[in-house]
Amino acid sequence: MSTPFNAFTLVEFLAFAGLSFLYVRADDSLSPRGKTECTIVAGILFAILVAARAPALLTFYRVWAEIGPLYFGYAYANGPLAALFNPASNYYDLAANLSSAVAVSAGLQWWPVVDTGSGLLVALLFPFVVAGTTQSISWRTGILLAVATALYCVTASETFGTALHIKGWGPVYAALVFGSLAFKQPLNRVHIGLLLVLPFTGTPAAFALIIWRLPALCYGSLILSDLWFGLFLDWRRRSAAHCCRQRIPAWPYGRSRSSVLQACQTCSCSRWVVRSFGRPCFSAT
């Protein structure tokens, strides 16, 4: 049986065409009002694409899979406060825990609405987060178009309609954060807020953030050695110059000024190697 929410309908086609047109026409030379209007229209088109991906979820609410017994059931038995710290599935899922606490506080009849609505809310908030982390209009529309296209590679419609799968949006938001920072976007409150929240949304976002910082963990010692070596080299040059002026043996490099300069050149070469291999690992952070 065909599934209408997977069909490429006329509405979806028009939304894709409109978002593609904005990406082509978007220019950073637009006036502030034009940038705001372009951002709003792109966000609306992205919301239409998300809704058209699974339109049945707009009218048919349900509690999806294990979020019922593992999260909502735990919250019902232990209360909303204990639900916030529920370590179900051996990892912490802030979105599922928060949704279960809200659902139990609202009442049993609201469980399907909270589960479905929270899943859709995270997807619909994405354009606002893009606008908060990226200043370039062309980049904003390009990111929305790329993510909207990637959404159609996901065949499971329940991805958009359950708090259980909000963790799948975690690496998307994480990639948006360190991608915008890599392209020299200024760090702001949106970046900081996401970096504080994303590690608690599940393992996908946590792994993405770890991979992002992995070069710093591997090459942090090189940067520290680079800093120490710079201080040492500056001190050594001053000491060598003083030894040459006072005719004091510059141990351990010998008595002659040429040997001292050769040693300093060796230190400079080593420091250049450290910088050359260490700095690219941090140029994106």
VENMO-V14314 format. One line per field, one symbol per residue. phi: phi as a letter, one per 40 degrees, with the letter a starting at -180 (. if undefined). psi: psi as a letter, one per 40 degrees, with the letter a starting at -180 (. if undefined). Layout:
BEGIN
phi: ???
psi: ???
END
This chain:
BEGIN
phi: .cbccbccccccccccccccccccccaccccdcccccccccccccccccccccaccccbbcaccfcccccbccccccbgcccccbcccfgacbccccccccccccchcccdccccccccccccccdccccccbbccccccccccccccccccccccccdcbaccbcdccdcccccccccccccgcccbccdccccccdccchcdcccccccccddcccbcccccccccccccccccccccccccccfbdccbchcccccccccccccccccccccccccdcbccb
psi: hihdeeigidddddddddddddddehheeiiddddddddddddddddddddedgddeeehiihhbedcdddddddddeidddddfhfiffihgdddddddddddddideeddddddddddddddeddddddeehdhdddddddddddddddeehehdedefiddedddeddddddddeddddffihhaddddddddddeeeiddddddddddedddddeddddddddddddddddddddddddddefhhghfeadiddddddddddddddddddddddddeede.
END
